[in-house]
Amino acid sequence: MLKIAVSNPRLADFLLGLPVVQRFFVADLRILAQLRSRHAREAVLERLVMANGVVKTTRFDRFADLDQRTLALFTGWTGPLRVHDVAVSSGTTALRLYLRLREKFESVDLSISDKFARFHLSPGWINAVYDCEGKLIHGYVFGVYADPRISWVFPLSRILFHWLRRRRPTQPAVTDAVLVYDTSVLQALDAGKIKEVSYDILRGAPLGSFDLVRAMNILHTGYFDRARLRTALDHIAATMNEGGVLLVGRSDQRSGINHASFLRKQGPRFVVIENVNNGSDLVTALPDRIISGVSR
Ligand SMILES: C[S@@+](CC[C@H](N)C(=O)[O-])C[C@H]1O[C@@H](n2cnc3c(N)ncnc32)[C@H](O)[C@@H]1O
């Protein structure tokens, strides 16, 4: 069977909204910002699997419960609140958090980041899609979708990907970057309400000092191994104020339930101050870095 890449936004909105039929189509990455249907936009992000296997899956307002707890934790806070939302994918959850914080606090300085926010496509009828590391992740060959991980129900997509890889070895950007933040997030960035910072959680960066850092659906054992989790946690700790709060956890893809932990930075380590549902598995993965202070 064939999987077709649709480059007309209205047609993509329509086809990706049809049960069963949607399985045979994907939206071309370049029309992401023009898609009206949130479902279609989230489906595009779900298809973006990097060469190292990391994914960009997200859901609109998936952290409403956690946002309320975050607000409660900062009750009585005066002065500016410096926040970094790490690895935000489309960024819609970051924007929701920002709007909720702004209702309660006078001055909120929100920075967002995501290592894989920009993609590059080669022009013409044969489009190779590269991530920010210059790795080929998928493509469109005369409108047929090419993907190395797709089900074998679509053998041509797999064959075309391997053909693309041989034809166009890993190469740097050849077109302007496609930025995959949601349109609402791009508008907030343009308006200067929030700002984007460049941050690779595994490399770190001297970003300054945050009072609140959120790293949801990235710092867990299903995403990185323990060595990487330790490296990432140390990098984040270096960007936080003493007493600052770090929110880590994982959302259950089926139920949507968030299993998360709020950690407080105390000296070289973190202390668990609140678990939500089952809490974060980072706490048990890194006992040398995180003191499990509260019961689950
Ligand atoms: C599963 S998504 C989570 C998105 C959002 N935080 C949420 O929970 O809905 C993970 C995100 O981490 C980003 N990511 C992967 N590796 C990263 C790294 N080394 N540094 C920063 N971001 C990274 C991906 O691009 C992706 O958008």
The ligand as a Gaussian input file, in Angstrom:
#p B3LYP/6-31G(d) Opt

LIG

0 1
 C        8.134000      13.682000      23.843000
 S        8.507000      15.335000      23.439000
 C        7.873000      16.159000      24.860000
 C        7.272000      17.487000      24.525000
 C        6.615000      18.245000      25.683000
 N        7.560000      18.525000      26.738000
 C        5.460000      17.452000      26.216000
 O        5.631000      16.780000      27.242000
 O        4.384000      17.467000      25.613000
 C       10.247000      15.396000      23.753000
 C       10.934000      16.610000      23.153000
 O       12.307000      16.587000      23.542000
 C       13.077000      17.154000      22.488000
 N       14.471000      16.712000      22.657000
 C       14.994000      15.518000      22.349000
 N       16.305000      15.467000      22.667000
 C       16.598000      16.670000      23.197000
 C       17.781000      17.250000      23.726000
 N       18.933000      16.559000      23.763000
 N       17.737000      18.507000      24.207000
 C       16.590000      19.216000      24.167000
 N       15.433000      18.742000      23.663000
 C       15.431000      17.483000      23.189000
 C       12.394000      16.620000      21.240000
 O       12.664000      17.435000      20.124000
 C       10.916000      16.637000      21.646000
 O       10.273000      17.794000      21.184000

